[in-house]
């Protein structure tokens, strides 16, 4: 759909896939696809390449579910990055997790919450304010941590970073999680449950945060893109 091989899976199935993949020696990239990423990838060829190289792509967002319906593609449910991350943190036996991203101190706080709440084995943390052009030290830190799951909350470009350094990172399962580390740390609150049930979580988040208003044109561009594909 929209040029990408989207997995028709439930959250439970996606988590089970990740758990199995975490036990393998081959590095695999998970992308939770949302409308904004689709639009950005139309102009960012590195991002498009990273998505195409992903071993698992899930539908993150009501926009993707809507687009799938228009394309007569059956998806059982939305599988978001934050829901997948929380479910994987709660795995028993615990996975070996590295948290990468957010402001200094936030990933460490999130690690403490994960240990206390889920009993997660956090093997390393690193904030996202490092030199992306010279990431060798951070990459080596992750590679030497023994992690089999890497959650990267680096915002725009996180999937590109993971794909470009996949071999050096040497982590079995890598996934970009946007602001999910902030949510885990309690720095940012998730939209209320009712917004997720009604499919208006995106409107609640964008409307309540002026920093997100620049994303509205991208959402409109996504609608136009889906309509063009349906006509074509």
C-alpha positions as CSV (number, residue, x, y, z in Angstrom):
1,X,0.0,0.0,0.0
2,X,1.4,3.4,-1.0
3,X,4.5,1.6,-2.2
4,X,5.2,-0.2,1.0
5,X,4.7,-3.7,2.2
6,X,2.5,-3.1,5.2
7,X,2.0,-6.0,7.6
8,X,-1.6,-7.0,8.2
9,X,-1.1,-7.9,11.8
10,X,-2.5,-7.2,15.3
11,X,-0.4,-5.7,18.1
12,X,-0.1,-9.1,19.7
13,X,1.3,-10.6,16.4
14,X,3.7,-7.7,15.9
15,X,5.1,-8.1,19.4
16,X,5.4,-11.8,19.0
17,X,7.4,-11.2,15.8
18,X,9.7,-8.8,17.6
19,X,10.3,-11.3,20.4
20,X,11.3,-14.0,18.0
21,X,13.5,-11.6,16.0
22,X,15.2,-10.5,19.2
23,X,16.6,-14.0,19.7
24,X,18.2,-14.0,16.2
25,X,21.6,-12.7,15.3
26,X,20.3,-10.8,12.2
27,X,19.6,-7.1,12.6
28,X,16.0,-6.2,11.7
29,X,14.3,-2.8,11.3
30,X,10.7,-2.2,12.4
31,X,8.9,0.9,11.1
32,X,5.6,2.1,12.5
33,X,4.2,3.9,9.5
34,X,2.1,7.0,9.8
35,X,0.9,9.6,7.3
36,X,3.6,12.1,8.1
37,X,6.4,9.6,7.4
38,X,4.8,8.7,4.1
39,X,4.7,12.3,3.0
40,X,8.2,13.0,4.1
41,X,9.5,10.0,2.3
42,X,8.2,11.3,-1.0
43,X,11.0,13.9,-0.9
44,X,13.5,12.3,1.4
45,X,15.0,9.4,-0.6
46,X,17.0,8.2,2.3
47,X,13.9,7.8,4.4
48,X,12.1,6.0,1.6
49,X,15.0,3.6,1.3
50,X,15.0,3.0,5.0
51,X,11.3,2.1,5.0
52,X,11.7,-0.2,2.1
53,X,14.5,-2.0,3.8
54,X,12.5,-2.6,7.0
55,X,11.6,-6.2,7.8
56,X,8.4,-5.2,9.5
57,X,6.1,-2.2,8.7
58,X,3.0,-1.7,10.8
59,X,0.1,0.7,10.5
60,X,0.6,3.5,13.1
61,X,-2.2,6.0,12.8
62,X,-5.8,6.3,11.8
63,X,-4.7,7.8,8.5
64,X,-3.0,4.6,7.5
65,X,-6.0,2.6,8.4
66,X,-8.2,5.0,6.4
67,X,-5.8,4.7,3.4
68,X,-5.8,1.0,3.6
69,X,-9.6,0.8,3.6
70,X,-9.7,3.0,0.4
71,X,-7.2,0.7,-1.2
72,X,-9.3,-2.4,-0.2
73,X,-6.5,-3.6,2.1
74,X,-7.6,-5.3,5.2
75,X,-5.7,-4.4,8.4
76,X,-6.9,-6.0,11.6
77,X,-6.0,-3.0,13.8
78,X,-3.7,-0.1,14.3
79,X,-0.2,-1.1,15.7
80,X,1.5,2.0,17.1
81,X,5.1,2.4,18.1
82,X,4.3,3.4,21.6
83,X,2.0,0.4,22.2
84,X,4.6,-1.9,20.7
85,X,7.4,-0.4,22.9
86,X,5.3,-0.7,26.1
87,X,4.4,-4.3,25.3
88,X,8.0,-5.3,24.6
89,X,9.2,-3.6,27.7
90,X,6.8,-5.9,29.7
91,X,8.0,-9.1,28.1
92,X,8.8,-12.1,30.4
93,X,11.5,-13.2,30.3
94,X,12.7,-9.6,29.8
95,X,14.4,-8.4,26.7
96,X,17.8,-6.6,26.8
97,X,16.8,-3.0,25.9
98,X,18.7,0.1,25.0
99,X,16.9,3.5,25.1
100,X,18.2,6.1,22.7
101,X,16.8,9.6,22.4
102,X,15.1,12.6,24.1
103,X,16.7,15.3,26.1
104,X,19.6,14.6,28.5
105,X,18.3,12.8,31.6
106,X,15.0,11.7,30.1
107,X,16.1,8.3,28.8
108,X,17.6,7.5,32.1
109,X,14.4,8.4,33.9
110,X,12.4,6.3,31.4
111,X,14.8,3.4,32.1
112,X,14.0,3.7,35.9
113,X,10.3,3.6,35.1
114,X,10.7,0.6,32.9
115,X,12.6,-1.3,35.5
116,X,10.2,-0.5,38.3
117,X,7.0,-0.9,36.3
118,X,7.9,-3.9,34.0
119,X,11.1,-5.4,35.4
120,X,12.7,-4.6,32.0
121,X,16.5,-5.3,31.7
122,X,17.7,-1.9,30.5
123,X,21.3,-2.4,29.4
124,X,22.0,1.2,28.3
125,X,20.7,4.7,27.7
126,X,21.8,7.7,25.6
127,X,20.1,11.0,25.0
128,X,19.4,12.2,21.5
129,X,21.5,15.3,21.6
130,X,24.7,13.9,20.0
131,X,26.4,14.8,16.8
132,X,24.5,12.8,14.1
133,X,27.3,13.4,11.6
134,X,29.8,11.8,13.9
135,X,27.9,9.1,15.9
136,X,30.7,6.6,16.1
137,X,31.0,6.8,19.9
138,X,27.2,6.4,20.5
139,X,27.0,3.6,17.9
140,X,29.9,1.8,19.7
141,X,28.2,2.3,23.1
142,X,25.0,0.6,21.8
143,X,26.9,-2.2,20.0
144,X,28.8,-3.0,23.2
145,X,25.8,-2.9,25.5
146,X,24.6,-6.4,24.7
147,X,21.1,-5.1,23.8
148,X,18.9,-7.2,21.5
149,X,16.3,-4.4,21.2
150,X,16.9,-0.7,20.5
151,X,14.2,1.9,20.8
152,X,15.3,5.1,19.1
153,X,13.4,8.3,19.9
154,X,15.2,10.6,17.6
155,X,12.3,12.3,15.8
156,X,12.6,13.0,12.1
157,X,15.4,10.9,10.6
158,X,15.4,8.1,13.2
159,X,14.6,5.4,10.7
160,X,17.4,6.7,8.4
161,X,19.9,6.6,11.4
162,X,19.0,3.1,12.2
163,X,19.2,1.8,8.6
164,X,22.5,3.6,8.0
165,X,24.2,2.2,11.1
166,X,22.4,-1.2,11.2
167,X,25.5,-3.3,10.8
168,X,27.6,-1.4,13.3
169,X,24.8,-1.3,15.9
170,X,24.5,-5.1,15.8
171,X,21.1,-5.0,17.5
172,X,18.6,-7.7,16.6
173,X,15.5,-5.5,16.7
174,X,15.6,-1.7,16.0
175,X,12.6,0.5,16.1
176,X,12.0,4.3,15.9
177,X,9.6,5.3,18.6
178,X,9.4,9.1,18.3
179,X,8.3,10.6,21.6
180,X,7.5,7.3,23.3
181,X,10.5,7.6,25.6
182,X,9.2,10.9,26.8
183,X,5.8,9.3,27.5
184,X,7.5,6.4,29.4
185,X,9.4,8.9,31.5
186,X,6.3,10.9,32.3
187,X,7.6,14.0,30.5
188,X,4.7,13.9,28.0
189,X,1.3,12.4,28.5
190,X,-0.5,10.2,25.9
191,X,-3.7,11.4,24.4
192,X,-6.8,10.2,26.4
193,X,-8.1,6.7,25.6
194,X,-11.3,8.0,24.1
195,X,-9.3,9.9,21.4
196,X,-7.6,6.7,20.4
197,X,-10.9,4.8,20.3
198,X,-12.5,7.4,18.1
199,X,-9.4,7.8,15.9
200,X,-8.8,11.4,16.7
201,X,-5.7,11.1,18.7
202,X,-3.7,13.0,16.1
203,X,-6.1,16.0,16.3
204,X,-5.8,16.1,20.1
205,X,-2.0,16.0,19.9
206,X,-1.7,18.6,17.1
207,X,-4.3,20.9,18.5
208,X,-2.8,20.9,21.9
209,X,0.8,21.6,20.9
210,X,1.6,24.6,18.7
211,X,5.0,23.0,18.0
212,X,3.1,20.4,16.0
213,X,1.0,22.8,13.9
214,X,3.6,22.7,11.1
215,X,2.6,19.0,10.6
216,X,-1.0,19.9,9.5
217,X,0.0,20.5,5.8
218,X,1.7,17.1,5.7
219,X,-1.6,15.5,6.8
220,X,-3.4,17.3,4.1
221,X,-0.8,16.2,1.6
222,X,-1.3,12.6,2.7
223,X,-5.0,12.9,2.0
224,X,-4.3,14.2,-1.4
225,X,-1.8,11.4,-2.1
226,X,-4.3,8.7,-1.1
227,X,-7.0,10.2,-3.3
228,X,-4.6,10.4,-6.3
229,X,-3.7,6.8,-5.8
230,X,-7.3,5.8,-5.7
231,X,-8.0,7.7,-9.0
232,X,-4.9,6.2,-10.6
